[in-house]
Amino acid sequence: MKEQARIVIGADGMRSLVARSVQAPTYQAKPVLTCAYYGYWSGVPLAGAEIYFRPRRMVITFPTNEKLACIYVAWPISEFHTVRAGIAGNFLKTLDLAPRLAERVRQGKQEGRFVGTADVPNFFRKPYGPGWALVGDAGYHKDPYLGQGIMDAFRDVELLVEAIEVGEEVMLPLRAFGPPLADHVGPMSYLQVQTMLDAMMPAGLRNYWKTNFLKDLSDEAIDTLVTCFATVPSVLTAAVIEQFGGAVGRIGEDETAFSPRDQRFNLAIASRWTDPAESEKHRQWTRELWDVMQPFATDAVYINCLPEDEGDRVKALYGAAKYERLVRLKNTYDPTNFFQLNANIKPPV
């Protein structure tokens, strides 16, 4: 029997047939580090999960729905053959490193046999491609003992199907309008989103950015930007208009540090050049273009694009209440201001 679908989602585990069929490459693969055995016991009282870290050993136990205690022990992969030669003895010997747990286990009764493996690889696979995607252990291998991979698969396959259906519905009118010159709309991994502009932003360039949110994308604003940009002194410089709204605006203003959430368009003037001797010329051009666009701008600024010479605007951009919350976080996690190459939240002196 042969089945066909426009998009196939592989939720079929570490040895995914979907991944094999599309030859999904692996990356960040590392050698197997551990081996493990686990078993079930009755009569072992547990209030919740317990984790014990010992030198070159780890013990985890938690209660199950069948009122049994599941107990898991991990060793370095180099000890697998020794452990397998005497599973019960090595298992209990390791439990003795956590005496209170070992005592409870010996007072209980083992239900069933030990189960174990040394096949615990560490890898990521490319999780998407034309007409296919991978979720759960098919895309990356997680700890099999806790079933994290299959839990991720159940969750992510549902989220992915919903996202594809919504995306297809939104894009249908655009695609029906006529054949596009290029169509790159589709599922993207987080890594792909984070690196999609890397080729446009090579290391070593001189940079000076100015930014403002726009009241609207009016004809006058567009004409002014196009006319002024004709004088740009560097072919590396860009003026980017980013559309906001949507998911950005559906989150409450006080729910995260990001501000503001009620803007529609952001203008980012990203000046870039190579010769340090020309720095002032490029900075001046950037300021002049920014000044010309001010009649179309709001008072809000996308703080990630704030230039270093406007650091005094950070507090005003966040607002007093949110800024004070950020200062408290800074005091807790970075009181020495080690992380300062940003729109800096300064801890009190």
C-alpha positions, 0 to 999 in steps of 0.5 A: 500500500502506498499513501501520499500527502502534501506534508509528512510529519515524522513522529516515529522516534530515534530510528525514524523512517521518515528521517531515513527516507528524506536523508535528514542530516544530523548535527551536533552529534556526540558519542554515547556518554551513559548506560542505564537500567531501571525497574519497578518496585511496590511498597516504596513510599515516595512523596514525589520525584527524587534525584541523587547525583553521585560521582559518576553515578545518577539515581532517579526515582518517581511514583507511577500511576500504578502506585509503583516506584520507578527507579533508574540508575545511570553509569558511564558508558565505559562501565556498561559491560561490567554493569550488565554482567551483574545487573542486580548487584551493581544496581543495588550497590549504586543505590547504597550511595543514597542510603535512605532510598536504598533502605526503602527499596530493600523493604519493598518488592521488585515487580518485573525485571530490569530494563536497560540500554547503552543505546543513548545517542546524542544528536540533532537532525535537521527537522524540516524540508520540502514536504516533511518535518520531524518531531520528538526523538525523530528530530533530536534524541532525549532521555528515553527513561522519562519518555521526553521524546514521545511527549514532545512528539505528541505535543509538537505534532499537534502544534505543527499541524495547527500552525501549517493549517493556519499558515496555509489559510492565511497565504491562500489569497496571496498565492491565488493572486498570481505566481510570486517571484519567490515564495519562501513562506513555510515552516522554519526552525528556531535556529534558521530564524536566528541565523537567517540574516547572518550572511547580510551581517558579516563580522568586521563592518563598522555599524551605526543604527538609528530607529523609530516606530512609525505612526503609519506607512503613508505615501508621504513617509515612503516617498520621503524615505526613498528620496533621501535614501538615494543619497546613501554613502555606502552600498552596505547600508540598509533602511528596513521597515519591519511590520509589528502587530499580530502576535506582538500586540496580543501579549500584555505590555507588562507580561515581558520586558519588551516594549512597546507592543502597540506599534505597527511599523518600525524603521531601522536605519542600519548604516554599515561601512568598512573604512574607520576614517569615514565613520563620521560621514556615515554617522552624520548621514544616518542622523540626517535621514532619521531627522527627516523621518521624525514627522512620521515617527512616534516617540517609541523606539525598538530598543534592540536598535538603540545606538550606544550614544543614546543609552540615556533613553533606556529608562524612558523607553521601558517606562519607570515601573518596568525599568525598576523591575529590570533593575531588581533582576539586574541586582540579583543576577548581574550586580557587577554589570558584567553584561553591559554591551547592550541597551544597558540596565545599570545596577545602582552604584 
